[in-house]
Amino acid sequence: MFDCVNQVAICAHRGDCVHGMQNTMTAFRFAIGLGVDMVETDVRMSKDGQLFLMHNLNLEDLTDGNGKISDHTYEEIRSMNVAVRGIASDHVSIPDFEPVALLEELLDLAVDHPALMLNIEIKDRPGEVDEAFAFECARKTADMLASRGLGSRTWINSFSGRIVEWVHTIHGDTFHYHGFFPWHIMGSMQTNPWELCDVACVLNWVLRTDGSVHKQHTVPCPAAWYKQLLKIKVMPLTVSFYGDMQAYDDAISYGSRILMADDPAAMLAYVRAKGLHD
């Protein structure tokens, strides 16, 4: 099961989400400089097969470009500016231009920080993009991570259980695997997800009787869910959506040792004040 040097590990969600520069090299450098244990990011593939870091499907949400990454080439995407969404602070200055980051850029940075863990979500998935395209994105992502020797400190995740399952079939225990609980979130799988995953993000997504899902992102999950995961040796990861820090105190008391943080500086200050992090 997941372990770390600190009593509680802080995972920087998309590097940093409070300065409008999520999934950029500026965000990752800032978070790593603070001393986070893990960074989380999202991988999408361009039309010509390059791996970019972008959460949203539509580029106009986070850049001055438009359309989908899968509809654009490397050169087109690299010309788009993420800094147009930037919000400066005393701790972070915003450059005039910041390109959409590449996976290889983050991995170059990770090599220089051997204690840093990586949480890599393969964002392209069947149903959102062409199925063959989604699996090609997964293959390229996993191959790049493995070729850099980063597998032992990387958690591969996807909302598509089929993607997680497929990467495990190809790469086995080269990587750790991160799922989503309740397990129905991951969709149909041939393998029980808890047989692959040693970490699971706990989301208050309730499956209705009609098959639809009620997504309550900001509602903390019950203690029983944490206990259920720990009983099968899966570490619960607590999401970054809660506005009340009491939810994180509760999650820690339930046994969660990974807290996702949109604001890594604030979360680190909080757990350090409690003596839970160096």
For each residue, the residues with C-beta under 8 A, 3 or more apart:
1: 198 233 234 235
2: 9 176 198 199 235 257 258
3: 257
4: 9 37 117 257 258
5: 37 115 278
6: 9 10 37 271 276 277 278
7: 257 275 276 277
8: 252 256 257 258 259 271 276 277
9: 2 4 6 37 38 117 257 258 259
10: 6 36 37 38 259 261 264 267 268 271 277
11: 36 37 38 39 40 117 119 237 258 259 260 261
12: 15 16 27 28 31 32 34 36 38 39 40 261 264
13: 17 22 40 240 260 261 262 264
14: 17 22 23 27 40 41 42 55 262
15: 12 21 22 23 24 26 27 28 30 31 39 41
16: 12 19 21 22 27 28 30 31 92 262 263 264 265
17: 13 14 22 27 240 262 263
18: 87 89 262 263
19: 16 26 27 30 86 87 88 89 92 94
20: 85 86 87 94
21: 15 16 24 26 27 82 83 85 86 92 94 98
22: 13 14 15 16 17 27 55 62
23: 14 15 27 41 42 53 54 55 62 82 101
24: 15 21 27 28 53 82 98 100 101
25: 28 29 98 101 105 106 109
26: 15 19 21 29 30 92 94 95 98
27: 12 14 15 16 17 19 21 22 23 24 30 31
28: 12 15 16 24 25 31 32 39 41 101 106 109
29: 25 26 32 33 109
30: 15 16 19 26 27 33 34 91 92 264
31: 12 15 16 27 28 34 36 39 264
32: 12 28 29 35 36 39 109 113 116
33: 29 30
34: 12 30 31 264 265 268
35: 32 268 277 278
36: 10 11 12 31 32 39 116 261 264 268
37: 4 5 6 9 10 11 115 116 117
38: 9 10 11 12 116 117 118 119 155 258
39: 11 12 15 28 31 32 36 106 116 117 118 119
40: 11 12 13 14 119 120 121 260
41: 14 15 23 28 53 103 106 118 119 120 121
42: 14 23 53 54 55 121 123
43: 51 52 53 103 120 121 122 123 124 137 141
44: 51 52 53 54 69 70 123 124 137
45: 49 50 51 52 69 70 124 133 136 137 140
46: 49 50 51 52 69 70 72 73 74 77
47: 70 71 72 73
48: 73 74
49: 45 46 136 140
50: 45 46 74 77 102
51: 43 44 45 46 102 103 104 137 140 141 144
52: 43 44 45 46 69 77 100 101 102 103
53: 23 24 41 42 43 44 100 101 102 103 106
54: 23 42 44 59 62 69 100 123
55: 14 22 23 42 62 123
56: 59 61 62
57: 68 128
58: 61 66 67 68
59: 54 56 62 63 65 66 67 68 69 72 77 80 100
60: 63 65 66 67
61: 56 58
62: 22 23 54 55 56 59 82 85
63: 59 60 80 81 82 84 85 100
64: 80 81 84
65: 59 60 72 76 77 79 80 81
66: 58 59 60
67: 58 59 60 71 72
68: 57 58 59 71 72
69: 44 45 46 52 54 59 72 77 100
70: 44 45 46 47 124 129 133
71: 47 67 68
72: 46 47 59 65 67 68 69 76 77
73: 46 47 48 76 77
74: 46 48 50 77 78
75: 78 79
76: 65 72 73 79 80
77: 46 50 52 59 65 69 72 73 74 80 99 100
78: 74 75 99 100
79: 65 75 76 99
80: 59 63 64 65 76 77 99 100
81: 63 64 65 84 97 98 99
82: 21 23 24 62 63 85 86 98 99 100 101
83: 21 86 94 95 96 97 98
84: 63 64 81
85: 20 21 62 63 82
86: 19 20 21 82 83 94 95 98
87: 18 19 20 94
88: 19 92 93 94
89: 18 19 92
90:
91: 30 265
92: 16 19 21 26 30 88 89
93: 88
94: 19 20 21 26 83 86 87 88 98
95: 26 83 86 98
96: 83
97: 81 83
98: 21 24 25 26 81 82 83 86 94 95
99: 77 78 79 80 81 82
100: 24 52 53 54 59 63 69 77 78 80 82
101: 23 24 25 28 52 53 82 105 106
102: 50 51 52 53 105 106
103: 41 43 51 52 53 106 107 120 141 144
104: 51 107 108 144
105: 25 101 102 108 109
106: 25 28 39 41 53 101 102 103 109 110 118
107: 103 104 110 111 144 145 148 150
108: 104 105 111 112
109: 25 28 29 32 105 106 112 113
110: 106 107 113 116 118 148 150
111: 107 108 114 148 150
112: 108 109
113: 32 109 110 116
114: 111
115: 5 37
116: 32 36 37 38 39 110 113 153
117: 4 9 11 37 38 39 153 154 155
118: 38 39 41 106 110 145 150 153 154 155
119: 11 38 39 40 41 154 155 157 178
120: 40 41 43 103 141 145 154 155 156 157
121: 40 41 42 43 157 158 159
122: 43 125 134 137 138 141 156 157 158 160 163 167
123: 42 43 44 54 55 158
124: 43 44 45 70 128 129 133 134 137 138
125: 122 128 129 134 158 159 160 163
126: 129 131 134 135 160 162 163
127: 160
128: 57 124 125 134
129: 70 124 125 126 133 134 137
130: 133 134
131: 126 134 135
132: 135 136
133: 45 70 124 129 130 136 137
134: 122 124 125 126 128 129 130 131 137 138 160 163
135: 126 131 132 138 139 163 166
136: 45 49 132 133 139 140
137: 43 44 45 51 122 124 129 133 134 140 141
138: 122 124 134 135 141 142 158 163 166 167
139: 135 136 142 143 170
140: 45 49 51 136 137 143 144
141: 43 51 103 120 122 137 138 144 145 156
142: 138 139 145 146 156 167 170 171 174 175
143: 139 140 146 147
144: 51 103 104 107 140 141 147 148
145: 107 118 120 141 142 148 150 151 154 156 175
146: 142 143 149 150 151 171 174 175
147: 143 144
148: 107 110 111 144 145
149: 146
150: 107 110 111 118 145 146 153 154
151: 145 146 154 171 174 175
152: 174 176
153: 116 117 118 150
154: 117 118 119 120 145 150 151 175 176
155: 38 117 118 119 120 175 176 177 178 199
156: 120 122 141 142 145 164 167 175 176 177 178
157: 119 120 121 122 164 177 178 179 180 201
158: 121 122 123 125 138 161 163 164 186
159: 121 125 180 185 186 187
160: 122 125 126 127 134 163 164 186 187
161: 158 164 165 179 183 186 187 188 189 193
162: 126 165 166 187 188 189
163: 122 125 126 134 135 138 158 160 166 167
164: 156 157 158 160 161 167 168 177 178 179 186 189 193 196 197
165: 161 162 168 169 189 190 191 196
166: 135 138 162 163 169 170
167: 122 138 142 156 163 164 170 171 175 177
168: 164 165 171 172 175 177 191 196
169: 165 166 172
170: 139 142 166 167
171: 142 146 151 167 168 174 175
172: 168 169
173:
174: 142 146 151 152 171
175: 142 145 146 151 154 155 156 167 168 171
176: 2 152 154 155 156 198 199
177: 155 156 157 164 167 168 196 197 198 199
178: 119 155 156 157 164 197 199 200 201 237
179: 157 161 164 183 186 193 194 196 197 199 200 201 234
180: 157 159 183 185 186 200 201 203
181: 185 200 201 202 203 225 229 234 236
182: 185 203 205 206 207 225
183: 161 179 180 186 193 194
184: 187 205 207 213
185: 159 180 181 182 203 205 213
186: 158 159 160 161 164 179 180 183 189 193
187: 159 160 161 162 184
188: 161 162
189: 161 162 164 165 186 192 193
190: 165
191: 165 168 195 196
192: 189 195 196
193: 161 164 179 183 186 189 196 197 200
194: 179 183 197 200 229 232 234
195: 191 192
196: 164 165 168 177 179 191 192 193
197: 164 177 178 179 193 194 200 234
198: 1 2 176 177 233 234 235
199: 2 155 176 177 178 179 234 235 236 237 258
200: 178 179 180 181 193 194 197 229 234 235 236 237
201: 157 178 179 180 181 237 239 260
202: 181 221 225 226 229 236 237 238 239 256
203: 180 181 182 185 215 217 221 239
204: 215 216 217 219 220 221
205: 182 184 185 213 214 215 216
206: 182 213 214 216
207: 182 184 211 212 213
208: 211 212 213 214
209:
210:
211: 207 208
212: 207 208
213: 184 185 205 206 207 208
214: 205 206 208
215: 203 204 205
216: 204 205 206 219
217: 203 204 239 241
218: 241 242 243
219: 204 216
220: 204 242 247 250 251
221: 202 203 204 225 226
222: 225 226
223: 226 227 250 254
224: 227 228
225: 181 182 202 221 222 228 229 236
226: 202 221 222 223 229 230 236 251 254 255 256
227: 223 224 230 231 254 255
228: 224 225 231 232
229: 181 194 200 202 225 226 232 234 235 236
230: 226 227 233 234 235 236 255
231: 227 228
232: 194 228 229
233: 1 198 230
234: 1 179 181 194 197 198 199 200 229 230
235: 1 2 198 199 200 229 230 256 257 258
236: 181 199 200 202 225 226 229 230 251 254 255 256 258
237: 11 178 199 200 201 202 256 258 259 260
238: 202 242 247 248 251 256 258 259 260
239: 201 202 203 217 242 260
240: 13 17 259 260 261 262
241: 217 218
242: 218 220 238 239 245 247 248
243: 218
244: 247
245: 242 248 249 270
246: 249 250
247: 220 238 242 244 250 251
248: 238 242 245 251 252 259 267 270
249: 245 246 252 253
250: 220 223 246 247 253 254
251: 220 226 236 238 247 248 254 256 259
252: 8 248 249 255 256 257 259 276
253: 249 250
254: 223 226 227 236 250 251
255: 226 227 230 236 252
256: 8 202 226 235 236 237 238 251 252 259
257: 2 3 4 7 8 9 235 252
258: 2 4 8 9 11 38 199 235 236 237 238
259: 8 9 10 11 237 238 240 248 251 252 256 267 271
260: 11 13 40 201 237 238 239 240
261: 10 11 12 13 36 240 264 266 267 268
262: 13 14 16 17 18 240
263: 16 17 18 266 267
264: 10 12 13 16 30 31 34 36 261 267 268
265: 16 34 91 268 269
266: 261 263 269 270
267: 10 248 259 261 263 264 270 271
268: 10 34 35 36 261 264 265 271 272 277
269: 265 266 272 273
270: 245 248 266 267 273 274
271: 6 8 10 259 267 268 274 276 277
272: 268 269 275 276 277 278
273: 269 270
274: 270 271
275: 7 272
276: 6 7 8 252 271 272
277: 6 7 8 10 35 268 271 272
278: 5 6 35 272
